[in-house]
Amino acid sequence: MKTRLFAFGLIVLFGLLAIGCAEKLTYQRWETVHDGMASDAVQATLGPPWQTIDQTWLYSDENRSINATIYFDQGKVVGKTWVDPQRGMVGKSPNVNQPGESEQIKAQTIK
């Protein structure tokens, strides 16, 4: 009886571990991240970022050649990108100039 109970307990434990170890960085999960989403909700969805730079979170899975970036402004999502071999690059970065915008560059030649 104790052996059956112990075996059942192990099965339940391994089942819970398998659920907890499920890959969080998936395209389907990334799609649910939306503008205005809070940073704690993003972390609950995708897991902790691989690296953070200012208000940008970087996610990476080298084994599957996946890179995702989540851009924040004041703790809220303002853009996201996804890169993988199947889809290429998907999403938008808030740091890219909008159509019609331009920068004026002044150069001076020194002789």
DSSP file with accessible surface (Angstrom, degrees, kcal/mol):
  #  RESIDUE AA STRUCTURE BP1 BP2  ACC     N-H-->O    O-->H-N    N-H-->O    O-->H-N    TCO  KAPPA ALPHA  PHI   PSI    X-CA   Y-CA   Z-CA
    1    1 A M     >        0   0  186      0, 0.0     4,-2.0     0, 0.0     5,-0.2   0.000 360.0 360.0 360.0 -44.3    0.0    0.0    0.0
    2    2 A K  H  >  +     0   0  180      1,-0.2     4,-2.6     2,-0.2     5,-0.2   0.869 360.0  54.7 -64.6 -34.9    2.8    2.4    0.9
    3    3 A T  H  > S+     0   0  115      2,-0.2     4,-2.6     1,-0.2    -1,-0.2   0.918 108.6  47.6 -65.7 -41.6    4.6    1.6   -2.4
    4    4 A R  H  > S+     0   0  201      2,-0.2     4,-2.6     1,-0.2    -1,-0.2   0.913 113.0  48.4 -65.2 -42.9    1.5    2.5   -4.4
    5    5 A L  H  X S+     0   0  124     -4,-2.0     4,-2.4     2,-0.2    -2,-0.2   0.916 112.5  48.6 -63.8 -42.2    1.0    5.7   -2.5
    6    6 A F  H  X S+     0   0  142     -4,-2.6     4,-2.3     2,-0.2    -2,-0.2   0.929 112.2  48.6 -63.1 -44.8    4.7    6.6   -3.0
    7    7 A A  H  X S+     0   0   44     -4,-2.6     4,-2.3     2,-0.2    -2,-0.2   0.918 111.3  49.9 -62.9 -42.6    4.5    5.8   -6.7
    8    8 A F  H  X S+     0   0  131     -4,-2.6     4,-2.4     1,-0.2    -1,-0.2   0.923 109.7  51.7 -62.1 -42.4    1.4    7.9   -7.1
    9    9 A G  H  X S+     0   0   38     -4,-2.4     4,-2.5     1,-0.2    -2,-0.2   0.903 109.3  49.9 -61.3 -40.8    3.1   10.8   -5.3
   10   10 A L  H  X S+     0   0   62     -4,-2.3     4,-2.8     2,-0.2     5,-0.2   0.911 109.4  51.2 -64.9 -41.2    6.1   10.5   -7.7
   11   11 A I  H  X S+     0   0  118     -4,-2.3     4,-2.2     2,-0.2    -2,-0.2   0.937 112.0  46.7 -62.0 -44.9    3.8   10.6  -10.7
   12   12 A V  H  X S+     0   0   66     -4,-2.4     4,-2.4     2,-0.2     5,-0.2   0.936 112.5  50.6 -62.5 -44.5    2.0   13.7   -9.5
   13   13 A L  H  X S+     0   0   88     -4,-2.5     4,-2.4     1,-0.2    -2,-0.2   0.942 111.6  46.5 -60.3 -47.4    5.3   15.4   -8.6
   14   14 A F  H  X S+     0   0  129     -4,-2.8     4,-2.3     1,-0.2    -1,-0.2   0.874 110.8  54.0 -65.7 -34.6    6.8   14.7  -12.1
   15   15 A G  H  X S+     0   0   35     -4,-2.2     4,-2.0    -5,-0.2    -1,-0.2   0.931 109.8  46.4 -63.3 -44.8    3.6   15.9  -13.7
   16   16 A L  H  X S+     0   0  112     -4,-2.4     4,-2.3     1,-0.2    -2,-0.2   0.899 111.9  51.4 -65.7 -38.7    3.8   19.2  -11.8
   17   17 A L  H  X S+     0   0   90     -4,-2.4     4,-1.7    -5,-0.2    -1,-0.2   0.904 108.1  52.0 -64.1 -40.3    7.4   19.6  -12.7
   18   18 A A  H  < S+     0   0   68     -4,-2.3     4,-0.2     2,-0.2    -2,-0.2   0.913 110.4  48.0 -63.7 -40.3    6.7   19.0  -16.4
   19   19 A I  H >< S+     0   0  131     -4,-2.0     3,-1.2     1,-0.2    -1,-0.2   0.931 112.3  49.3 -65.8 -42.2    4.0   21.7  -16.4
   20   20 A G  H 3< S+     0   0   64     -4,-2.3    -1,-0.2     1,-0.2    -2,-0.2   0.774 109.5  52.2 -69.3 -24.2    6.3   24.1  -14.6
   21   21 A C  T 3< S+     0   0  101     -4,-1.7    -1,-0.2    -5,-0.2    -2,-0.2   0.339  78.1 131.1 -95.1   6.6    9.2   23.5  -17.0
   22   22 A A  S <  S-     0   0   56     -3,-1.2     2,-0.2    -4,-0.2    -3,-0.1  -0.284  72.7 -93.6 -59.2 145.2    7.1   24.1  -20.1
   23   23 A E        -     0   0  111      1,-0.2    -1,-0.1     2,-0.1     3,-0.1  -0.442  37.6-172.8 -64.4 124.6    8.8   26.5  -22.6
   24   24 A K        +     0   0   84     -2,-0.2     2,-1.6    22,-0.2    -1,-0.2   0.764  68.3  78.5 -88.2 -29.6    7.6   30.0  -21.9
   25   25 A L        +     0   0   18      4,-0.1     2,-0.3    35,-0.1    -1,-0.2  -0.628  65.2 135.2 -85.9  85.6    9.3   31.6  -24.9
   26   26 A T     >  -     0   0   28     -2,-1.6     4,-2.5     1,-0.1     5,-0.2  -0.919  65.2-119.1-126.8 157.5    7.0   30.6  -27.7
   27   27 A Y  H  > S+     0   0   38     -2,-0.3     4,-2.5     1,-0.2     5,-0.2   0.896 114.5  55.7 -62.0 -38.7    5.5   32.6  -30.6
   28   28 A Q  H  > S+     0   0  118      1,-0.2     4,-0.7     2,-0.2    -1,-0.2   0.907 110.6  43.7 -62.7 -41.8    2.0   32.0  -29.3
   29   29 A R  H >> S+     0   0   90      1,-0.2     3,-0.8     2,-0.2     4,-0.6   0.905 111.6  54.1 -68.3 -41.6    2.9   33.5  -25.9
   30   30 A W  H >< S+     0   0    6     -4,-2.5     3,-1.4     1,-0.2    -2,-0.2   0.892 101.8  59.7 -59.8 -38.2    4.7   36.4  -27.5
   31   31 A E  H 3< S+     0   0  104     -4,-2.5    -1,-0.2     1,-0.3    -2,-0.2   0.794  97.5  59.9 -61.3 -27.8    1.6   37.2  -29.6
   32   32 A T  H << S+     0   0   79     -3,-0.8     2,-0.3    -4,-0.7    -1,-0.3   0.671  82.1  96.6 -77.8 -14.9   -0.4   37.7  -26.4
   33   33 A V    <<  +     0   0    1     -3,-1.4     2,-0.3    -4,-0.6    47,-0.0  -0.597  59.5 178.1 -73.4 130.6    2.0   40.5  -25.3
   34   34 A H    >   -     0   0  111     -2,-0.3     3,-2.1    45,-0.0    43,-0.3  -0.908  36.2 -77.9-136.4 160.6    0.4   43.8  -26.3
   35   35 A D  T 3  S+     0   0   87     -2,-0.3    43,-0.2     1,-0.3     3,-0.1  -0.289 117.0  26.7 -56.2 137.4    1.0   47.6  -26.1
   36   36 A G  T 3  S+     0   0   42     41,-3.0    -1,-0.3     1,-0.3     2,-0.1   0.275  86.0 139.3  91.1 -10.0    0.1   48.9  -22.7
   37   37 A M    <   -     0   0   24     -3,-2.1    40,-2.3    40,-0.1    -1,-0.3  -0.429  55.9-114.3 -68.9 140.0    0.8   45.6  -20.9
   38   38 A A  B  >  -A   76   0A  26     38,-0.2     4,-1.8    -2,-0.1     3,-0.4  -0.392  19.2-117.7 -74.7 153.1    2.6   45.9  -17.6
   39   39 A S  H  > S+     0   0   42     36,-1.4     4,-2.4     1,-0.2     5,-0.2   0.851 113.5  55.4 -61.9 -36.2    6.1   44.5  -17.2
   40   40 A D  H  > S+     0   0  115      1,-0.2     4,-2.0     2,-0.2    -1,-0.2   0.876 106.9  50.8 -67.8 -31.8    5.0   42.0  -14.5
   41   41 A A  H  > S+     0   0   35     -3,-0.4     4,-1.7     2,-0.2    -1,-0.2   0.885 109.2  51.7 -70.1 -35.7    2.4   40.6  -16.8
   42   42 A V  H  X S+     0   0    0     -4,-1.8     4,-3.3     2,-0.2     5,-0.5   0.937 109.7  49.0 -64.7 -44.0    5.1   40.2  -19.5
   43   43 A Q  H  X S+     0   0   86     -4,-2.4     4,-1.9     1,-0.2    -2,-0.2   0.892 109.7  51.6 -65.1 -35.5    7.3   38.4  -17.1
   44   44 A A  H  < S+     0   0   63     -4,-2.0    -1,-0.2    -5,-0.2    -2,-0.2   0.854 116.8  41.4 -67.4 -30.8    4.4   36.1  -16.1
   45   45 A T  H  < S+     0   0   24     -4,-1.7    -2,-0.2    -5,-0.1    -1,-0.2   0.923 132.6  17.8 -81.9 -47.9    3.8   35.4  -19.8
   46   46 A L  H  < S-     0   0    5     -4,-3.3    -3,-0.2     1,-0.3    -2,-0.2   0.529 102.7-123.0-105.1 -10.7    7.4   35.0  -21.2
   47   47 A G     <  -     0   0    5     -4,-1.9    -1,-0.3    -5,-0.5    -2,-0.1  -0.308  57.0 -28.0  90.2-179.8    9.4   34.4  -18.0
   48   48 A P  S    S-     0   0   94      0, 0.0     2,-0.0     0, 0.0     9,-0.0  -0.415  75.2-106.9 -69.5 144.0   12.3   36.5  -16.9
   49   49 A P        -     0   0   30      0, 0.0    10,-0.2     0, 0.0     3,-0.1  -0.342  13.0-130.9 -69.3 154.2   14.3   38.2  -19.7
   50   50 A W  S    S-     0   0  162      8,-2.0     2,-0.3     1,-0.3     9,-0.2   0.881  90.4  -4.7 -67.4 -39.0   17.7   36.9  -20.7
   51   51 A Q  E     -B   58   0A  86      7,-1.8     7,-3.3     2,-0.0     2,-0.4  -0.994  63.1-148.0-154.1 149.7   19.0   40.5  -20.4
   52   52 A T  E     -B   57   0A  80     -2,-0.3     2,-0.4     5,-0.2     5,-0.2  -0.979   9.6-175.8-122.9 138.0   17.6   44.0  -19.8
   53   53 A I  E >   -B   56   0A  84      3,-2.8     3,-2.0    -2,-0.4     2,-0.1  -0.963  64.7 -56.2-132.4 113.1   19.0   47.2  -21.3
   54   54 A D  T 3  S-     0   0  158     -2,-0.4     0, 0.0     1,-0.3     0, 0.0  -0.347 124.2 -15.8  51.7-116.8   17.4   50.4  -20.1
   55   55 A Q  T 3  S+     0   0   91     -2,-0.1    17,-3.0    17,-0.1     2,-0.4  -0.060 118.9  97.9-105.8  31.7   13.7   49.9  -20.9
   56   56 A T  E <   -BC  53  71A  31     -3,-2.0    -3,-2.8    15,-0.2     2,-0.5  -0.979  56.2-156.8-124.3 129.3   14.3   46.9  -23.3
   57   57 A W  E     -BC  52  70A  36     13,-2.9    13,-2.5    -2,-0.4     2,-0.4  -0.914   9.3-156.8-106.2 131.3   14.0   43.3  -22.4
   58   58 A L  E     -BC  51  69A  37     -7,-3.3    -8,-2.0    -2,-0.5    -7,-1.8  -0.911   8.0-172.4-109.9 133.7   15.8   40.7  -24.5
   59   59 A Y  E     + C   0  68A   9      9,-3.1     9,-2.3    -2,-0.4     2,-0.3  -0.953   9.2 177.7-120.6 142.7   14.8   37.0  -24.7
   60   60 A S  E     - C   0  67A  36     -2,-0.4     2,-0.3     7,-0.2     7,-0.2  -0.997  23.6-177.9-149.7 139.4   16.9   34.4  -26.4
   61   61 A D  E >>> - C   0  66A  32      5,-2.7     5,-2.2    -2,-0.3     3,-0.6  -0.843   8.9-176.7-133.1  93.9   16.8   30.7  -27.1
   62   62 A E  G >45S+     0   0  158     -2,-0.3     3,-0.7     1,-0.2    -1,-0.1   0.838  80.0  61.5 -62.5 -34.1   20.0   29.8  -29.0
   63   63 A N  G 345S+     0   0  158      1,-0.2    -1,-0.2     2,-0.1    -2,-0.0   0.843 116.6  30.7 -63.0 -33.2   19.0   26.2  -29.4
   64   64 A R  G <45S-     0   0   76     -3,-0.6    -1,-0.2     2,-0.1    -2,-0.2   0.320 109.2-120.1-105.8   5.8   15.9   27.1  -31.4
   65   65 A S  T <<5 +     0   0   70     -3,-0.7     2,-0.4    -4,-0.5    -3,-0.2   0.913  61.9 148.9  55.6  48.1   17.4   30.3  -32.9
   66   66 A I  E   < +C   61   0A  10     -5,-2.2    -5,-2.7    18,-0.1     2,-0.4  -0.930  23.7 176.7-115.7 135.3   14.7   32.5  -31.4
   67   67 A N  E     -CD  60  83A  77     16,-2.3    16,-2.8    -2,-0.4     2,-0.4  -0.998   3.1-180.0-134.6 133.9   15.2   36.1  -30.3
   68   68 A A  E     -CD  59  82A   1     -9,-2.3    -9,-3.1    -2,-0.4     2,-0.4  -0.983   7.3-164.8-132.6 144.8   12.4   38.3  -28.9
   69   69 A T  E     -CD  58  81A  22     12,-2.3    12,-2.4    -2,-0.4     2,-0.5  -0.998   2.1-164.5-130.5 134.0   12.6   41.9  -27.7
   70   70 A I  E     -CD  57  80A   0    -13,-2.5   -13,-2.9    -2,-0.4     2,-0.4  -0.983  11.0-153.6-119.2 126.5   10.0   43.8  -25.6
   71   71 A Y  E     -CD  56  79A  32      8,-2.8     7,-3.0    -2,-0.5     8,-1.1  -0.857  13.1-168.6-103.7 133.4   10.2   47.6  -25.5
   72   72 A F  E     - D   0  77A  15    -17,-3.0     2,-0.4    -2,-0.4     5,-0.2  -0.857  16.9-169.4-119.9 153.7    8.8   49.5  -22.4
   73   73 A D  E >  S- D   0  76A  83      3,-2.4     3,-1.4    -2,-0.3    -2,-0.0  -0.942  84.8 -15.6-139.1 118.5    8.1   53.1  -21.6
   74   74 A Q  T 3  S-     0   0  168     -2,-0.4     3,-0.1     1,-0.3   -19,-0.0   0.875 130.3 -51.5  53.6  42.3    7.3   53.8  -18.0
   75   75 A G  T 3  S+     0   0   33      1,-0.2   -36,-1.4   -37,-0.1     2,-0.4   0.518 117.7 105.2  80.2   6.4    6.7   50.1  -17.2
   76   76 A K  E <  S-AD  38  73A 104     -3,-1.4    -3,-2.4   -38,-0.2    -1,-0.2  -0.931  77.2-103.9-121.5 144.7    4.3   49.5  -20.1
   77   77 A V  E     + D   0  72A   2    -40,-2.3   -41,-3.0    -2,-0.4    -5,-0.3  -0.407  38.3 167.5 -66.3 132.6    4.9   47.7  -23.4
   78   78 A V  E     -     0   0A  45     -7,-3.0     2,-0.3     1,-0.4    -6,-0.2   0.369  65.7  -9.4-123.1  -2.1    5.3   50.1  -26.4
   79   79 A G  E     - D   0  71A   0     -8,-1.1    -8,-2.8   -45,-0.1    -1,-0.4  -0.946  55.1-162.6 178.0 164.1    6.6   47.6  -29.0
   80   80 A K  E     -ED  92  70A  34     12,-1.4    12,-2.2    -2,-0.3     2,-0.3  -0.983   2.2-161.7-158.9 151.3    7.9   44.1  -29.5
   81   81 A T  E     -ED  91  69A   5    -12,-2.4   -12,-2.3    -2,-0.3     2,-0.4  -0.982   2.1-164.1-135.7 152.6    9.9   42.1  -32.1
   82   82 A W  E     -ED  90  68A   2      8,-2.6     8,-2.9    -2,-0.3     2,-0.4  -1.000   5.3-172.8-135.1 133.8   10.3   38.3  -32.7
   83   83 A V  E     +ED  89  67A  54    -16,-2.8   -16,-2.3    -2,-0.4     6,-0.2  -0.992  19.2 142.1-131.7 125.1   12.9   36.7  -34.9
   84   84 A D  E  >  -E   88   0A  10      4,-1.5     4,-2.2    -2,-0.4   -18,-0.1  -0.962  58.1-104.4-151.3 165.1   13.1   33.0  -35.8
   85   85 A P  T  4 S+     0   0  103      0, 0.0     4,-0.1     0, 0.0   -20,-0.1   0.819 116.0  48.0 -64.0 -29.6   14.1   31.0  -38.9
   86   86 A Q  T  4 S+     0   0  165      1,-0.1    -3,-0.0     2,-0.1     0, 0.0   0.904 125.5  23.1 -78.3 -42.9   10.5   30.2  -39.9
   87   87 A R  T  4 S-     0   0   92      1,-0.3     2,-0.2     3,-0.0    -1,-0.1   0.586  88.2-150.0-100.5 -16.1    8.9   33.7  -39.6
   88   88 A G  E  <  -E   84   0A  35     -4,-2.2    -4,-1.5     2,-0.0     2,-0.5  -0.562  63.1 -13.9  75.3-139.2   11.9   36.0  -40.0
   89   89 A M  E    S+E   83   0A 132     -2,-0.2     2,-0.4    -6,-0.2    -6,-0.2  -0.850  70.0 177.0-103.3 130.0   11.4   39.2  -38.1
   90   90 A V  E     +E   82   0A  44     -8,-2.9    -8,-2.6    -2,-0.5     2,-0.2  -0.961  39.3  31.4-128.7 144.4    7.9   40.1  -36.9
   91   91 A G  E    S-E   81   0A  49     -2,-0.4     2,-0.3   -10,-0.2   -10,-0.2  -0.621  75.4 -81.2 111.6-168.7    6.7   43.1  -34.9
   92   92 A K  E     -E   80   0A 110    -12,-2.2   -12,-1.4    -2,-0.2    -2,-0.0  -0.991  19.3-145.0-142.2 146.6    7.7   46.7  -34.5
   93   93 A S    >   -     0   0   20     -2,-0.3     3,-1.3   -14,-0.2   -14,-0.1  -0.927  13.5-143.9-106.6 134.9   10.3   48.7  -32.6
   94   94 A P  T 3  S+     0   0   54      0, 0.0    -1,-0.1     0, 0.0     4,-0.1   0.628  97.3  68.8 -72.1  -6.5    9.3   52.1  -31.3
   95   95 A N  T 3  S+     0   0  120      2,-0.1     2,-0.4     0, 0.0   -16,-0.0   0.442  76.8  98.4 -91.5  -0.8   12.9   53.2  -32.1
   96   96 A V  S <  S-     0   0   92     -3,-1.3     2,-0.0     1,-0.1    -4,-0.0  -0.721  82.8-108.7 -90.5 136.3   12.4   53.0  -35.9
   97   97 A N        -     0   0   92     -2,-0.4     3,-0.1     1,-0.1    -1,-0.1  -0.332  32.9-121.8 -60.7 141.5   11.7   56.2  -37.7
   98   98 A Q    >   -     0   0  113      1,-0.1     3,-2.2    -4,-0.1    -1,-0.1  -0.470  43.0 -79.1 -79.4 154.8    8.1   56.5  -39.0
   99   99 A P  T 3  S+     0   0  123      0, 0.0    -1,-0.1     0, 0.0     3,-0.1  -0.278 119.6  24.7 -55.0 136.3    7.6   57.0  -42.8
  100  100 A G  T 3  S+     0   0   83      1,-0.4     2,-0.2    -3,-0.1    -2,-0.0   0.214  94.4 116.6  93.7 -16.6    8.2   60.6  -43.7
  101  101 A E    <   +     0   0  113     -3,-2.2    -1,-0.4     2,-0.0     2,-0.3  -0.573  39.0 172.7 -82.8 149.0   10.4   61.4  -40.8
  102  102 A S        -     0   0  110     -2,-0.2     2,-0.4    -3,-0.1    -4,-0.0  -0.987  27.0-132.2-150.7 158.7   14.0   62.4  -41.5
  103  103 A E        -     0   0  146     -2,-0.3     2,-0.6     2,-0.0    -2,-0.0  -0.925  19.9-133.8-111.4 140.0   17.0   63.6  -39.7
  104  104 A Q        -     0   0  164     -2,-0.4     2,-0.5     2,-0.0    -2,-0.0  -0.839  21.5-162.9 -93.3 124.3   19.1   66.5  -41.0
  105  105 A I        -     0   0  143     -2,-0.6     2,-0.5     2,-0.0    -2,-0.0  -0.938   1.6-162.1-111.4 125.5   22.8   65.7  -40.9
  106  106 A K        -     0   0  178     -2,-0.5     2,-0.4     2,-0.0    -2,-0.0  -0.918   9.7-176.0-108.1 131.2   25.3   68.6  -41.2
  107  107 A A        -     0   0   96     -2,-0.5     2,-0.5     2,-0.0    -2,-0.0  -0.965  11.0-156.7-126.5 144.4   28.8   67.8  -42.1
  108  108 A Q        -     0   0  169     -2,-0.4     2,-0.5     2,-0.0    -2,-0.0  -0.981  14.1-137.6-122.6 130.1   31.8   70.1  -42.3
  109  109 A T        -     0   0  120     -2,-0.5     2,-0.5     2,-0.0    -2,-0.0  -0.758  15.1-155.1 -86.8 128.1   34.8   69.3  -44.4
  110  110 A I              0   0  151     -2,-0.5    -2,-0.0     0, 0.0     0, 0.0  -0.910 360.0 360.0-105.5 126.4   38.1   70.1  -42.7
  111  111 A K              0   0  233     -2,-0.5    -2,-0.0     0, 0.0     0, 0.0  -0.691 360.0 360.0-105.6 360.0   41.0   70.8  -45.0
